[in-house]
Amino acid sequence: MSSGSIAGLPMPQAVCGKRFRKSAIARSALLIAFALAWASAGLAQAAPSWPEPREADYIAKDFHFKDGSVLPELRLHYRVIGQPHRDSNGHVDNAVLILHGTGGAGTQFLNPRFAGALFVPGGLLDAAKYFIILPDDIGHGKSSKPSDGMHAHFPKYDYDDMVLGEYLVVTKGLGLDHLRLIMGTSMGCMHSWVWGETYPGFADALMPLACLPVQIAGRNRMARKMAMDAITSDPGWEQGEYKTQPLGLKTAIDMLIIMGSAPLQMQKLYPTRDAADQFLEKTWATDMKALDANDFLYQFNSSRNYDPSKDLEKITVPVMAINSADDFINPPELDIMPIEIKRVPKGKFVLLPITDATRGHGTHTLPAIWSQYLAELLDESAPAGTR
């Protein structure tokens, strides 16, 4: 690939890519320049507005999990922004499903860096043009989860169960039979691959951010198991019936901090011993109050069966997969994505280089860095007659 820059950022490596359309470059370059300038000026001072989300629950009756368990009622919470638009045949043609990461919720996208770049007037996912769906997955947010009362007796859900829950929200809860786009970050990235294989053609395009389309193994699996074992080997866990959070949760939080961090930024933000120690103390205090050990355990364990590698050829819609070179969880030296993406008929892979703007695994929620590729994907997957 030739080298160059867009809004001062190095051009990334791309696999199976095409030259960008001039309109996409111009639009995304402006978005990047705006977002980076806005960040440097202070996000809270002049945050552009996006529409207030509307919240609802879909109650799935007699939900059957892959482990054989059945819940009489499974609560699936979601938020929507914007309004559905129907084509001449009465089908909604502007719905965008955005899927969150492990331990997150749909609210993680409602911040100036993400919503303020994409959902605002003129944004690539302008809420005046798109119907945006932000679900809370099983075990997360306001959806049914172990900490609601079942504790360790909650069904051992996995990614297939979670994607089925998302599908029910879209089809039964919202009455849709098609999506314009599925975008997912981290766990949501992996769910995007599962969607593409389980429901081929349901979405016009997929944008997986920060994951790999293979089973979780190697260091990634080891780190997850260490975090889970820290909880279950703690006597204070009491088989999930603890009265106070077991101390093993703190070790699990430690693993999470390392997995999601980027050395360059951690050194820049915490350049002294005292600064680093203060960050840890504050993070421990906050997370130990906010997190639940059973919820955490289930969330990490839900990835155990993930492996879309066997059916990648089934995904025939355009796919734009993006990883960052400073991602601890999906390091580029594994060289997995450049190989696997070639099996996806319309697949493209972009590896974002390390810059002062990237944030390791968390780069997935910084559209200022990758919005030009979203613009390209939307252009490429636009229905005939609308390009």
HUGIKA-V962738 format. One record per residue. N is the residue number from 1. RES is the residue in three letters. PHI is phi as a letter, one per 20 degrees, with the letter a starting at -180 (none if undefined). Layout:
n;res;phi
N;RES;PHI
N;RES;PHI
//
This chain:
n;res;phi
1;MET;none
2;SER;f
3;SER;e
4;GLY;r
5;SER;b
6;ILE;c
7;ALA;l
8;GLY;n
9;LEU;e
10;PRO;f
11;MET;f
12;PRO;e
13;GLN;f
14;ALA;c
15;VAL;d
16;CYS;l
17;GLY;d
18;LYS;d
19;ARG;f
20;PHE;f
21;ARG;f
22;LYS;g
23;SER;f
24;ALA;f
25;ILE;f
26;ALA;f
27;ARG;f
28;SER;f
29;ALA;f
30;LEU;f
31;LEU;f
32;ILE;f
33;ALA;f
34;PHE;f
35;ALA;f
36;LEU;f
37;ALA;f
38;TRP;f
39;ALA;f
40;SER;f
41;ALA;e
42;GLY;o
43;LEU;f
44;ALA;f
45;GLN;f
46;ALA;b
47;ALA;f
48;PRO;f
49;SER;e
50;TRP;c
51;PRO;g
52;GLU;f
53;PRO;f
54;ARG;d
55;GLU;d
56;ALA;b
57;ASP;c
58;TYR;d
59;ILE;e
60;ALA;e
61;LYS;e
62;ASP;l
63;PHE;f
64;HIS;e
65;PHE;e
66;LYS;f
67;ASP;e
68;GLY;n
69;SER;f
70;VAL;c
71;LEU;d
72;PRO;g
73;GLU;b
74;LEU;d
75;ARG;e
76;LEU;d
77;HIS;e
78;TYR;b
79;ARG;c
80;VAL;c
81;ILE;c
82;GLY;n
83;GLN;c
84;PRO;f
85;HIS;d
86;ARG;d
87;ASP;e
88;SER;f
89;ASN;e
90;GLY;n
91;HIS;e
92;VAL;f
93;ASP;c
94;ASN;c
95;ALA;e
96;VAL;c
97;LEU;d
98;ILE;d
99;LEU;d
100;HIS;e
101;GLY;e
102;THR;g
103;GLY;n
104;GLY;e
105;ALA;a
106;GLY;g
107;THR;f
108;GLN;f
109;PHE;e
110;LEU;e
111;ASN;b
112;PRO;g
113;ARG;f
114;PHE;d
115;ALA;f
116;GLY;f
117;ALA;e
118;LEU;d
119;PHE;e
120;VAL;f
121;PRO;g
122;GLY;n
123;GLY;f
124;LEU;f
125;LEU;d
126;ASP;g
127;ALA;f
128;ALA;f
129;LYS;d
130;TYR;d
131;PHE;d
132;ILE;e
133;ILE;d
134;LEU;c
135;PRO;e
136;ASP;e
137;ASP;f
138;ILE;g
139;GLY;n
140;HIS;c
141;GLY;l
142;LYS;e
143;SER;e
144;SER;g
145;LYS;b
146;PRO;g
147;SER;f
148;ASP;f
149;GLY;q
150;MET;f
151;HIS;l
152;ALA;f
153;HIS;e
154;PHE;f
155;PRO;g
156;LYS;f
157;TYR;f
158;ASP;c
159;TYR;f
160;ASP;f
161;ASP;f
162;MET;f
163;VAL;f
164;LEU;f
165;GLY;f
166;GLU;f
167;TYR;f
168;LEU;f
169;VAL;g
170;VAL;f
171;THR;e
172;LYS;e
173;GLY;f
174;LEU;d
175;GLY;m
176;LEU;e
177;ASP;c
178;HIS;a
179;LEU;c
180;ARG;f
181;LEU;b
182;ILE;d
183;MET;c
184;GLY;b
185;THR;d
186;SER;l
187;MET;g
188;GLY;f
189;CYS;f
190;MET;f
191;HIS;f
192;SER;g
193;TRP;f
194;VAL;f
195;TRP;g
196;GLY;g
197;GLU;e
198;THR;f
199;TYR;c
200;PRO;g
201;GLY;m
202;PHE;f
203;ALA;d
204;ASP;f
205;ALA;b
206;LEU;c
207;MET;c
208;PRO;e
209;LEU;d
210;ALA;m
211;CYS;a
212;LEU;c
213;PRO;e
214;VAL;c
215;GLN;f
216;ILE;f
217;ALA;b
218;GLY;l
219;ARG;f
220;ASN;g
221;ARG;f
222;MET;f
223;ALA;f
224;ARG;f
225;LYS;f
226;MET;f
227;ALA;f
228;MET;f
229;ASP;f
230;ALA;f
231;ILE;f
232;THR;f
233;SER;e
234;ASP;f
235;PRO;g
236;GLY;f
237;TRP;f
238;GLU;l
239;GLN;l
240;GLY;n
241;GLU;d
242;TYR;f
243;LYS;e
244;THR;c
245;GLN;f
246;PRO;f
247;LEU;f
248;GLY;g
249;LEU;f
250;LYS;f
251;THR;f
252;ALA;f
253;ILE;f
254;ASP;g
255;MET;f
256;LEU;f
257;ILE;f
258;ILE;f
259;MET;f
260;GLY;e
261;SER;e
262;ALA;c
263;PRO;g
264;LEU;g
265;GLN;f
266;MET;f
267;GLN;f
268;LYS;f
269;LEU;f
270;TYR;c
271;PRO;e
272;THR;c
273;ARG;g
274;ASP;f
275;ALA;f
276;ALA;f
277;ASP;f
278;GLN;f
279;PHE;f
280;LEU;f
281;GLU;f
282;LYS;f
283;THR;f
284;TRP;g
285;ALA;f
286;THR;f
287;ASP;f
288;MET;f
289;LYS;e
290;ALA;e
291;LEU;e
292;ASP;c
293;ALA;f
294;ASN;f
295;ASP;g
296;PHE;g
297;LEU;g
298;TYR;f
299;GLN;f
300;PHE;f
301;ASN;f
302;SER;f
303;SER;e
304;ARG;f
305;ASN;d
306;TYR;f
307;ASP;a
308;PRO;e
309;SER;f
310;LYS;f
311;ASP;c
312;LEU;f
313;GLU;f
314;LYS;f
315;ILE;e
316;THR;d
317;VAL;e
318;PRO;f
319;VAL;c
320;MET;c
321;ALA;e
322;ILE;c
323;ASN;c
324;SER;d
325;ALA;f
326;ASP;d
327;ASP;e
328;PHE;f
329;ILE;f
330;ASN;c
331;PRO;f
332;PRO;f
333;GLU;f
334;LEU;f
335;ASP;l
336;ILE;e
337;MET;f
338;PRO;g
339;ILE;e
340;GLU;f
341;ILE;f
342;LYS;f
343;ARG;e
344;VAL;e
345;PRO;g
346;LYS;d
347;GLY;e
348;LYS;c
349;PHE;c
350;VAL;c
351;LEU;d
352;LEU;f
353;PRO;f
354;ILE;f
355;THR;c
356;ASP;f
357;ALA;e
358;THR;f
359;ARG;c
360;GLY;m
361;HIS;g
362;GLY;f
363;THR;g
364;HIS;f
365;THR;d
366;LEU;c
367;PRO;g
368;ALA;g
369;ILE;e
370;TRP;c
371;SER;f
372;GLN;f
373;TYR;f
374;LEU;f
375;ALA;f
376;GLU;f
377;LEU;f
378;LEU;f
379;ASP;f
380;GLU;f
381;SER;e
382;ALA;f
383;PRO;g
384;ALA;g
385;GLY;n
386;THR;d
387;ARG;f
//
